Amino acid sequence: MIYHIFNYRIQGKWYRDSATYSEAQFERIMEALDWKLPVHMQIYHYGSPDRKYYDLTNAIVVKRPVLSLDPMALAVSPQEKRTSVYDKQREISWPVVHRLGRFLICQPDDDWPRFCYADGDRFSLITPMDITPVSIKEAMEFVRQNHRHCSAPQGHKFSIGLVAGDGARIGVAIASIPKARALNDGRTLELNRICCDPVYRHAASKLCAATIRVGKEMGYHRFVTYTLPQESGSSLRAVGFLRDGLTSARPLGWNCRNRPRRTPEKYPTGVKIRWILETG
């Protein structure tokens, strides 16, 4: 029997599919791909025309990590509309023709189709995004599940959501009065949490801009937020924020002798960068 194993290259590393496909299955998959195997995909064929069973013994293929991806489901997935993938290394974008989660087949102009994985690092998605209302409960739950280093805040002035073209929520913004007493002058709004799926390009900037628009309509003239030193702050610069200095490290969070407080489970206690946007 002849067997076929699909292999995929992601971030310079090769993976082999968890499934092995028969001759008939292989032909159906290739027909769905119009017999154009995308760049960064390979197929390893092994076996013999007789009925004997053969084990996979190729040392290179066997050592590759296993990836569960249905190539047929990817090949027959509905063609994406108005969605492209951006390659940060090449600084170029290509239309996405098939998508299964974060696995993509894109089509460069006058070139062979390419397989890639949208990881938010090298490859990110450019797709229509819409601002939507969101309750504080929904926003807090999204932050709990998706924020890398912060817990959800306890309250807000308002929160907004961000959804992709397929209706999936990909981000939230939570705005509140400033935690720093010196900034709480009644006209300053803090962008307490900006949490979004990094796979979507410009999602954080869109949330920041929308939060500022809402805040200005409410009468706020100054906006403040914080990032960790290792974060670039590019999404903040994109909407006009300027660095305003560094905060002191807080090993105990907001806990103090006069007002004891429990430090959240996820709370960065080190130095932070303060960003300010003046609109008044």
C-alpha positions as CSV (number, residue, x, y, z in Angstrom):
1,M,0.0,0.0,0.0
2,I,1.1,3.6,-0.7
3,Y,0.8,6.1,2.2
4,H,1.1,9.9,2.1
5,I,2.0,12.2,5.0
6,F,1.6,16.0,4.7
7,N,4.3,18.1,6.2
8,Y,4.1,21.8,7.1
9,R,6.8,24.4,7.7
10,I,6.0,26.9,10.5
11,Q,8.5,29.6,11.7
12,G,11.3,27.7,10.0
13,K,10.4,24.3,11.6
14,W,8.9,21.3,9.9
15,Y,6.0,19.4,11.3
16,R,4.3,16.2,10.1
17,D,0.6,15.6,10.1
18,S,-0.8,13.3,12.7
19,A,-2.8,11.4,10.0
20,T,-1.6,9.2,7.2
21,Y,-3.6,9.3,3.9
22,S,-4.4,6.6,1.4
23,E,-3.9,7.0,-2.3
24,A,-7.6,7.9,-2.8
25,Q,-7.6,10.5,0.0
26,F,-4.4,12.0,-1.3
27,E,-5.8,12.5,-4.7
28,R,-9.0,14.1,-3.3
29,I,-6.9,16.6,-1.3
30,M,-4.7,17.4,-4.3
31,E,-7.7,17.9,-6.5
32,A,-9.1,20.4,-4.0
33,L,-5.8,22.2,-4.1
34,D,-6.0,22.2,-7.9
35,W,-2.8,20.0,-7.8
36,K,-0.8,23.0,-6.7
37,L,0.9,22.1,-3.4
38,P,1.5,25.4,-1.6
39,V,5.0,26.5,-0.7
40,H,5.9,25.4,2.9
41,M,4.0,22.2,2.4
42,Q,5.6,18.8,1.5
43,I,4.3,15.3,1.1
44,Y,6.2,12.2,2.1
45,H,5.2,9.1,0.1
46,Y,6.2,5.6,1.3
47,G,5.1,2.0,0.9
48,S,4.7,-0.4,-2.0
49,P,2.0,-1.2,-4.6
50,D,1.3,-4.6,-2.9
51,R,-1.1,-5.1,0.0
52,K,1.6,-5.4,2.7
53,Y,1.5,-2.9,5.6
54,Y,4.5,-0.6,5.9
55,D,5.7,1.3,9.0
56,L,7.0,4.8,8.8
57,T,10.7,4.4,9.2
58,N,12.2,7.6,7.6
59,A,14.4,9.0,10.4
60,I,13.9,12.6,9.3
61,V,10.1,12.5,9.1
62,V,9.7,10.4,12.3
63,K,11.6,13.0,14.3
64,R,9.4,15.8,13.2
65,P,6.9,17.1,15.8
66,V,3.3,16.1,15.1
67,L,0.7,18.6,14.0
68,S,-3.0,17.8,13.8
69,L,-4.2,19.7,10.7
70,D,-6.8,18.4,8.3
71,P,-5.4,19.4,4.8
72,M,-8.8,18.6,3.1
73,A,-10.7,20.9,5.5
74,L,-8.1,23.6,4.8
75,A,-8.3,23.1,1.0
76,V,-12.1,23.2,0.8
77,S,-12.6,26.0,3.4
78,P,-14.6,29.0,2.0
79,Q,-12.5,31.6,0.3
80,E,-11.8,34.5,2.6
81,K,-13.1,37.8,1.4
82,R,-11.2,41.1,2.1
83,T,-8.7,39.2,4.3
84,S,-5.0,39.2,3.7
85,V,-1.9,38.0,5.6
86,Y,0.9,40.4,6.4
87,D,4.5,39.2,6.4
88,K,6.4,41.4,8.8
89,Q,9.7,40.1,7.6
90,R,9.1,41.0,4.0
91,E,6.8,43.9,4.8
92,I,4.3,42.6,2.2
93,S,0.7,41.3,2.3
94,W,-1.0,38.6,0.2
95,P,-4.7,37.8,-0.2
96,V,-5.9,34.8,1.9
97,V,-7.8,32.3,-0.3
98,H,-8.3,29.5,2.3
99,R,-8.3,29.7,6.1
100,L,-8.8,27.1,8.8
101,G,-8.4,28.9,12.2
102,R,-4.9,30.3,12.0
103,F,-3.7,28.0,9.2
104,L,-3.8,29.9,5.9
105,I,-3.3,29.4,2.2
106,C,-2.5,32.8,0.5
107,Q,-2.1,33.7,-3.1
108,P,0.8,36.1,-4.0
109,D,0.2,37.9,-7.3
110,D,1.4,35.9,-10.2
111,D,3.0,33.4,-8.0
112,W,2.5,29.9,-6.4
113,P,0.2,29.6,-3.4
114,R,1.8,29.7,0.0
115,F,1.0,28.0,3.3
116,C,1.5,29.9,6.5
117,Y,0.5,30.1,10.1
118,A,-0.8,33.4,11.5
119,D,1.0,33.7,14.8
120,G,1.0,37.4,15.4
121,D,4.8,37.4,15.3
122,R,5.9,37.1,11.7
123,F,2.4,36.6,10.1
124,S,-0.6,38.6,11.0
125,L,-4.1,39.0,9.6
126,I,-5.5,42.1,8.0
127,T,-9.3,41.8,8.0
128,P,-12.4,44.1,8.5
129,M,-12.9,44.8,12.2
130,D,-15.9,46.5,14.0
131,I,-16.2,48.3,17.3
132,T,-19.2,46.9,19.4
133,P,-20.7,47.5,22.8
134,V,-19.6,45.1,25.5
135,S,-20.6,44.8,29.2
136,I,-18.0,45.0,32.0
137,K,-18.7,41.3,32.8
138,E,-17.9,40.3,29.2
139,A,-14.9,42.5,29.0
140,M,-13.5,41.2,32.3
141,E,-13.9,37.6,31.2
142,F,-12.1,38.3,27.9
143,V,-9.2,39.9,29.9
144,R,-9.1,36.9,32.3
145,Q,-8.8,34.5,29.4
146,N,-6.5,36.4,27.1
147,H,-4.3,39.1,28.8
148,R,-0.7,38.0,29.0
149,H,0.3,39.6,32.3
150,C,-2.7,41.5,33.9
151,S,-5.8,40.4,35.7
152,A,-9.2,42.0,35.0
153,P,-9.9,45.3,36.7
154,Q,-12.8,45.5,39.2
155,G,-14.8,48.4,37.5
156,H,-14.9,50.8,34.6
157,K,-16.3,54.0,33.2
158,F,-17.1,52.2,30.0
159,S,-15.8,49.2,27.9
160,I,-15.9,48.5,24.2
161,G,-15.4,45.4,22.2
162,L,-13.8,44.6,18.8
163,V,-15.0,41.8,16.5
164,A,-13.5,40.5,13.3
165,G,-15.5,40.1,10.0
166,D,-16.6,36.6,11.0
167,G,-18.2,37.9,14.2
168,A,-15.6,36.5,16.6
169,R,-14.6,38.8,19.4
170,I,-10.9,39.6,19.1
171,G,-10.4,42.4,21.7
172,V,-11.8,44.6,24.4
173,A,-10.8,48.0,25.9
174,I,-11.7,49.0,29.5
175,A,-11.5,52.6,30.5
176,S,-11.7,53.9,34.1
177,I,-10.7,56.8,36.3
178,P,-6.9,57.0,36.9
179,K,-5.6,54.8,39.6
180,A,-2.9,57.4,40.4
181,R,-4.5,59.9,42.7
182,A,-2.4,62.8,41.2
183,L,-4.0,62.2,37.8
184,N,-7.5,61.9,39.0
185,D,-8.6,65.4,38.2
186,G,-12.0,64.6,36.6
187,R,-10.8,65.2,33.1
188,T,-8.3,62.4,32.8
189,L,-9.3,58.9,31.6
190,E,-7.1,55.8,32.0
191,L,-7.0,53.1,29.3
192,N,-7.0,50.5,32.0
193,R,-6.9,47.4,29.7
194,I,-6.3,47.1,26.0
195,C,-6.5,43.3,25.4
196,C,-6.7,41.9,21.9
197,D,-5.7,38.9,19.8
198,P,-2.2,39.7,18.5
199,V,-2.9,37.8,15.3
200,Y,-5.0,40.7,14.0
201,R,-2.9,43.6,12.7
202,H,-3.8,47.1,14.0
203,A,-6.4,45.7,16.4
204,A,-4.9,47.4,19.5
205,S,-4.6,50.7,17.7
206,K,-8.2,50.5,16.6
207,L,-9.4,49.9,20.2
208,C,-7.2,52.8,21.5
209,A,-8.6,55.2,18.9
210,A,-12.2,54.2,19.6
211,T,-11.7,54.5,23.4
212,I,-10.3,58.0,22.9
213,R,-13.2,59.1,20.7
214,V,-15.7,57.9,23.3
215,G,-13.8,59.6,26.1
216,K,-13.6,62.9,24.2
217,E,-17.4,62.8,23.7
218,M,-17.7,62.3,27.5
219,G,-15.6,65.4,28.1
220,Y,-12.2,63.9,28.9
221,H,-9.2,65.9,27.7
222,R,-6.3,63.8,28.8
223,F,-5.7,60.0,28.4
224,V,-3.2,57.9,30.3
225,T,-2.1,54.3,30.0
226,Y,0.9,52.1,30.9
227,T,3.0,49.4,29.3
228,L,5.9,47.2,30.4
229,P,9.4,48.2,29.4
230,Q,9.7,45.2,27.0
231,E,6.6,46.3,25.1
232,S,7.2,48.6,22.1
233,G,4.1,50.8,22.5
234,S,3.7,51.1,18.7
235,S,-0.1,50.9,18.9
236,L,-0.1,53.8,21.3
237,R,2.3,55.9,19.2
238,A,0.0,55.2,16.2
239,V,-2.9,57.2,17.9
240,G,-0.7,60.0,19.3
241,F,0.4,58.9,22.8
242,L,3.8,60.2,24.0
243,R,6.0,58.7,26.7
244,D,5.7,60.6,30.0
245,G,8.2,58.8,32.1
246,L,8.5,55.7,34.3
247,T,6.6,54.6,37.4
248,S,8.2,53.1,40.4
249,A,8.1,49.4,41.0
250,R,5.4,48.1,43.3
251,P,6.3,44.7,44.8
252,L,3.1,44.7,46.9
253,G,0.8,46.2,44.2
254,W,-1.6,48.7,45.7
255,N,-1.4,47.1,49.1
256,C,-0.4,49.5,52.0
257,R,-0.6,49.6,55.8
258,N,-3.5,52.1,55.8
259,R,-5.4,50.3,53.2
260,P,-4.6,46.6,52.9
261,R,-5.4,45.1,49.5
262,R,-4.8,41.7,47.9
263,T,-2.4,41.7,45.0
264,P,-4.1,40.1,41.9
265,E,-2.8,36.8,40.7
266,K,-1.5,38.4,37.5
267,Y,0.1,41.7,38.3
268,P,3.4,43.1,37.0
269,T,5.1,44.6,40.0
270,G,8.1,46.2,38.2
271,V,8.7,49.5,36.6
272,K,6.1,50.6,33.9
273,I,6.2,53.2,31.1
274,R,3.5,55.9,31.5
275,W,2.0,57.2,28.2
276,I,0.0,60.5,28.0
277,L,-2.2,61.9,25.2
278,E,-3.4,65.5,25.6
279,T,-6.4,66.5,23.5
280,G,-7.7,69.6,25.2
